[in-house]
């Protein structure tokens, strides 16, 4: 069974979402999500990845 993730992204724009934070549920591919995020939120700063089942924080990815 594929691992499913929840992701919270800081868009870099406090006018978007909840003071710049947007949550996405049931993400299947981190790589595809990073591509989507770069297209939709070109100035995103970081995203935090959580396991969908356990809600455990897996890691934070900062954009360089």
C-alpha positions in Angstrom: 0.0 0.0 0.0 1.3 3.5 -0.9 2.1 5.9 1.8 -0.2 8.9 1.9 0.8 12.3 3.3 -0.7 15.5 4.6 1.3 18.6 3.7 1.3 22.1 5.2 3.0 24.7 2.9 4.0 28.2 3.7 3.2 30.1 0.5 5.3 33.2 1.3 2.1 35.3 0.8 0.2 36.1 4.0 -2.9 37.0 1.9 -3.3 33.3 0.9 -4.8 30.6 3.2 -4.4 31.0 6.9 -1.7 33.7 7.1 0.2 32.1 4.3 -0.2 28.5 5.4 -2.2 26.1 3.2 -2.9 22.4 4.0 -3.2 19.6 1.5 -4.6 16.2 2.5 -4.0 12.8 1.0 -1.0 13.6 -1.1 0.4 10.5 -2.8 3.7 11.9 -4.3 5.9 14.4 -2.7 7.9 15.1 -5.9 4.7 15.8 -7.9 3.5 18.0 -5.0 6.7 20.0 -5.0 6.3 20.6 -8.8 2.6 21.7 -8.2 3.6 24.0 -5.4 6.3 25.7 -7.5 3.8 26.3 -10.2 0.9 27.5 -7.9 3.0 29.3 -5.2 6.2 30.4 -6.9 7.5 32.0 -3.7 6.8 29.1 -1.3 9.3 29.0 1.6 8.9 25.6 3.2 6.6 22.7 3.5 6.1 20.2 6.4 5.1 16.6 5.6 3.0 14.4 7.9 2.0 10.8 7.7 -1.7 10.7 6.9 -2.5 7.7 9.1 -0.4 8.4 12.2 -0.3 12.2 11.9 3.4 12.0 12.8 5.6 14.8 11.4 8.1 13.2 9.0 10.2 16.2 7.9 10.3 19.8 6.8 11.6 20.8 3.4 13.0 24.3 3.0 13.2 25.8 -0.4 16.6 27.2 -1.3 
